[in-house]
Amino acid sequence: MRDVIIIGGGIMGLLTARELRKTGRSVTIIEKGRPGAGTTWASAGIISAHGTSGSADIAGLPGLRLRTASDEDWTQLAEAIAEESGTDIEYRLNGVLLIALDEAEAESIQEKARAREWGEAEWMPPEVLRSEEPCLSDDLAGALQVMGGNLEVRKLGPALEIACRRLGVEIITGCAVEEILSVDAKVTGVRTDAGVHEATAVFICAGIGSRSVPGAVPRPPITPQRGQMIAMDARALGLERVVMTVNDPYLVPRADGRVLLGATREFAGEDPRLTVGGLSWLLSEGTRIAPDIAACAIEETWSGFRPTSSDYLPLIGQGALDGLYFCTGHGPSGIGPAPASVRLATALYLGDAPPIDPAPYDPMRFA
Ligand SMILES: Cc1cc2nc3c(=O)[nH]c(=O)nc-3n(C[C@H](O)[C@H](O)[C@H](O)COP(=O)(O)OP(=O)(O)OC[C@H]3O[C@@H](n4cnc5c(N)ncnc54)[C@H](O)[C@@H]3O)c2cc1C
């Protein structure tokens, strides 16, 4: 009998396992594929109080709170992961620009910056923006620089897997959980396609799979939102900061010289194929904000599915069964807010004081 079984080995499951194992709990992750190879792998990896474009306004202040509480953690966490795994996840605090396409956007961005408390923020008028990031369009009306940066998500999953295994977390891969088992409203374990595993607590961290695990109460109302992405060889551009627009797209300079251009937001089932409309929108909007990318070679394209809940806020905390916990449904903003989300979920399980008010994320709002 384990203390905790975690369903899903994405960023939420791996960080939760690491945190709980450090308190001495026996922890098993059951992952149907490879750890870190789900939505976490597909992400742009932007860490910013502003969130990814589009998600910022929808999730409102509770979304912002998870991101700002996590911002403080990422520097320490990236160092700890490097130490525990021997892997540099290329976390860089290179700054995030929220650019204004016209005067109206410039005004509303500055207005929101004052009201939303995005931490330290500095307005760059067009002439300063041009000298700081020469590859951006001359037509922009300025940009707000906020704290933040990005990390290499493709290194994050494998690094966390190594760190977890070294700590003594059991990780079972290629094994799907088919049902959460309970007796008298108390969790007893899970049934998988390879047998039953017993535990006194189960965490649902299964991303878009969280909506379809029988036995979960409540059933998370999560819908996959597809995001199509393009990676370019953009060493010649010299882009330094993450560049975001109010309604997408965004540009993310990686440490290896690639620049990511993302991402579409589509509710189109679970079809991972890229579309003509999706890619052409990304390319036309991308060249509008940074005309020089037209000369860049495309290195890779892919898509991923954001685990988006019906109110755009994650489910963090206990469900309707004794021993059933959720840390899932982060939708478009799940890498940046992960440290605070996991600290909150594990504090609620351990009976510690929650680091932030848990009410907005309570899974029971869907009961
Ligand atoms: C294109 C794109 C760009 C994004 N950009 C950003 C960004 O810049 N910044 C940001 O903060 N967020 C971003 N996100 C969102 C972020 O990536 C996600 O919110 C986050 O990765 C979700 O992590 P997770 O651990 O909940 O899910 P996942 O990473 O999907 O992990 C869940 C795991 O559960 C496993 N699983 C599912 N069902 C079962 C089952 N029944 N049994 C066993 N295992 C199961 C899956 O195989 C998977 O490995 C982006 C997302 C996309 C798609």
The ligand as an ORCA input file, in Angstrom:
! r2SCAN-3c Opt
* xyz 0 1
  C       0.936     25.063    -27.709
  C       0.942     25.276    -26.213
  C       1.696     26.319    -25.682
  C       1.699     26.528    -24.294
  N       2.493     27.530    -23.805
  C       2.528     27.743    -22.453
  C       3.398     28.739    -21.926
  O       4.138     29.389    -22.664
  N       3.416     28.928    -20.579
  C       2.608     28.209    -19.731
  O       2.639     28.452    -18.514
  N       1.800     27.227    -20.213
  C       1.736     26.985    -21.550
  N       0.940     25.991    -22.053
  C       0.096     25.240    -21.123
  C       0.889     24.160    -20.375
  O       1.737     23.499    -21.282
  C      -0.062     23.152    -19.717
  O      -1.023     23.830    -18.917
  C       0.714     22.176    -18.827
  O       1.785     21.595    -19.536
  C      -0.204     21.074    -18.316
  O       0.580     20.150    -17.610
  P      -0.072     18.823    -17.011
  O       0.945     18.151    -16.196
  O      -1.375     19.210    -16.357
  O      -0.500     17.978    -18.302
  P       0.397     17.037    -19.226
  O       1.739     17.591    -19.479
  O      -0.432     16.703    -20.429
  O       0.588     15.725    -18.346
  C      -0.484     14.846    -18.110
  C       0.035     13.413    -18.261
  O      -0.997     12.516    -17.861
  C      -0.904     11.356    -18.665
  N      -2.211     10.676    -18.593
  C      -3.409     11.115    -19.067
  N      -4.388     10.218    -18.783
  C      -3.802      9.196    -18.101
  C      -4.276      7.983    -17.543
  N      -5.582      7.637    -17.608
  N      -3.398      7.149    -16.923
  C      -2.074      7.491    -16.848
  N      -1.562      8.628    -17.372
  C      -2.416      9.485    -17.981
  C      -0.562     11.906    -20.050
  O       0.047     10.913    -20.851
  C       0.374     13.067    -19.711
  O       1.740     12.692    -19.757
  C       0.928     25.716    -23.430
  C       0.201     24.659    -23.977
  C       0.198     24.429    -25.355
  C      -0.564     23.283    -25.922
*
